[in-house]
Amino acid sequence: MSGEVEAAGRPVAGRRELTYAVLLCLAGAGLALWAATRTWSVELAARPAPLPPVRDAHTGAGLLPWLPALALVGLAGGGAVLATRGRLRRLLGGLLAVLGLAVTAGGGYGLSAAFPGEVSRHWPALCLLGGLLAAAGGVLTALRGERWPAMGARYERPTRKAAASAAPAGAGPVTGRRTTEAWDALDRGEDPTVS
């Protein structure tokens, strides 16, 4: 009885972990991407009176151009966790962990760098937090992802062996006919696979 309860609990726990990992990756990468597009520093250049100073705003993407690119790859990787399985999923988790750490490093650099002008430190801090979340999702995927459920077989392309076994007995491939002729035969009620 307890074995049945354990067996029933494993798929539920696996789906729950999969959900957490995907949400961590997507939320972290999305937060980092959003924070990278905000204004991290504002530089004022003085001009002769009576002209007001020129305000030059620098976003995180302008200061660190690679940062939003890594966040976008993290977003795509978070979605790809759902479509992979086994070793490929574990490798993807490792890649997502490295990407998350790189985004974290970008946020940390934004916190400590001496950018010109008035600097806003909360956007780099959010970028750092997003990178940590994405890295946590990647680590969870790398460590536990091989045991999680995968998409059903209906989403996979059938192999030649499976396609041959699914064909009706005596039916061969349509040969010597164009595709339109096969459709026309179907419209007339004929089976184009029977010679």
C-alpha positions in Angstrom: 0.0 0.0 0.0 2.8 2.4 0.9 4.6 1.5 -2.3 1.6 2.5 -4.3 1.4 5.8 -2.5 5.1 6.4 -3.2 4.8 5.5 -6.8 1.8 7.8 -7.3 3.7 10.6 -5.5 6.8 10.5 -7.7 5.2 11.9 -10.9 3.4 14.6 -8.9 6.6 15.6 -7.2 8.5 15.5 -10.6 5.9 17.7 -12.2 6.1 20.1 -9.3 9.9 20.3 -9.5 9.7 20.8 -13.2 7.2 23.6 -12.7 9.4 25.3 -10.1 12.5 25.0 -12.3 10.8 26.5 -15.4 9.2 29.3 -13.3 12.5 30.1 -11.7 14.3 30.3 -15.1 11.5 32.3 -16.7 11.0 34.7 -13.8 14.7 35.2 -13.3 15.6 35.8 -16.9 12.5 38.0 -17.4 13.4 40.1 -14.4 17.0 40.4 -15.5 15.9 41.4 -19.0 13.5 44.0 -17.7 16.0 45.4 -15.3 18.7 45.6 -18.0 16.4 47.9 -20.1 15.9 50.4 -17.3 18.1 53.5 -16.8 21.2 52.6 -14.7 22.9 56.0 -14.9 22.1 59.6 -15.9 24.9 61.9 -17.0 24.3 65.6 -17.2 26.5 67.7 -19.5 26.6 71.3 -18.8 26.0 73.8 -21.5 26.5 77.6 -21.6 23.8 79.7 -19.9 20.8 80.0 -20.5 20.7 76.5 -22.0 19.8 73.7 -19.7 22.2 70.8 -19.2 21.9 67.8 -21.6 20.6 64.7 -19.9 22.2 61.5 -21.2 20.6 58.3 -19.8 22.4 55.0 -20.0 20.4 51.7 -19.7 21.9 48.5 -18.5 21.7 47.2 -22.1 23.7 50.3 -23.2 26.4 49.8 -20.6 26.5 46.0 -20.8 25.2 45.0 -24.3 25.6 41.3 -23.7 23.4 41.3 -20.6 19.9 41.4 -22.3 21.1 38.8 -24.9 22.0 36.4 -22.1 18.7 37.0 -20.4 16.8 36.3 -23.7 18.7 33.0 -24.1 17.7 32.2 -20.5 14.1 32.9 -21.3 14.3 30.6 -24.4 16.1 27.9 -22.3 13.5 28.1 -19.6 10.9 27.1 -22.2 13.1 24.5 -23.7 13.3 22.7 -20.4 9.7 21.5 -21.1 10.6 20.1 -24.5 13.7 18.2 -23.5 14.3 15.0 -21.5 17.0 12.9 -20.0 20.7 13.9 -20.5 19.8 16.7 -22.9 17.6 18.3 -20.2 20.5 18.0 -17.7 22.9 19.6 -20.1 20.4 22.4 -20.7 20.1 22.9 -16.9 23.9 23.3 -16.7 23.8 25.8 -19.5 21.0 27.7 -17.8 23.0 27.8 -14.5 26.0 29.2 -16.3 23.9 31.8 -18.1 22.2 32.8 -14.8 25.6 33.2 -13.1 26.8 35.4 -16.0 23.7 37.6 -15.6 24.4 37.7 -11.9 27.9 38.8 -12.6 26.6 41.6 -14.9 24.2 42.7 -12.1 27.1 42.6 -9.6 29.3 44.6 -12.0 26.5 47.2 -12.3 26.3 47.5 -8.5 30.0 48.0 -8.1 31.1 49.9 -11.2 31.7 53.7 -11.2 29.5 54.7 -14.1 29.5 58.4 -15.0 26.8 60.7 -13.6 24.1 59.8 -11.2 23.9 56.0 -10.8 20.8 54.0 -9.8 21.8 50.8 -8.0 18.4 49.1 -7.7 18.2 48.1 -11.4 21.5 46.2 -11.2 20.4 44.7 -7.9 17.2 43.4 -9.6 19.4 42.1 -12.5 21.6 40.3 -10.0 18.5 38.8 -8.3 17.1 37.7 -11.7 20.4 36.0 -12.5 20.4 34.1 -9.2 16.8 32.9 -9.8 17.7 31.7 -13.3 20.8 30.0 -12.0 18.8 28.3 -9.3 16.3 27.0 -11.9 19.2 25.8 -14.0 20.9 24.0 -11.1 17.6 22.3 -10.1 17.2 21.2 -13.7 20.8 19.9 -14.0 20.5 17.9 -10.7 16.9 16.5 -10.9 15.8 17.1 -14.5 16.5 13.6 -15.8 13.8 12.1 -13.6 11.1 14.6 -14.5 8.2 13.8 -16.9 8.6 14.7 -20.5 6.1 15.7 -23.2 3.9 12.9 -24.4 4.7 10.8 -27.4 2.1 12.6 -29.5 4.4 15.6 -29.7 7.2 13.6 -31.1 7.9 12.6 -34.7 7.4 8.9 -35.3 10.3 6.8 -36.3 10.3 4.8 -39.6 9.7 1.6 -37.7 6.7 3.0 -35.8 5.3 4.6 -38.9 5.6 1.3 -40.8 3.8 -0.6 -38.0 1.0 1.9 -37.9 0.2 1.6 -41.6 -2.7 -0.7 -42.5 -1.9 -4.2 -43.7 -1.3 -4.4 -47.5 -1.0 -0.6 -47.8 2.0 0.7 -49.5 3.3 4.2 -50.1 1.7 6.2 -52.8 4.0 5.8 -55.8 3.8 7.3 -59.2 1.2 9.8 -58.2 1.5 13.4 -57.4 0.1 14.7 -54.2 -2.8 16.4 -55.9 -3.8 13.1 -57.6 -3.8 11.4 -54.2 -6.1 14.1 -52.8 -8.3 13.9 -55.8 -8.6 10.1 -55.3 -9.6 10.7 -51.6 -12.2 13.1 -52.8 -13.7 10.4 -55.0 -13.8 8.0 -52.1 -10.8 5.9 -53.4 -7.9 4.8 -51.3 -4.7 6.1 -53.0 -2.5 3.6 -51.1 -4.2 0.6 -52.8 -3.0 -0.2 -56.3 
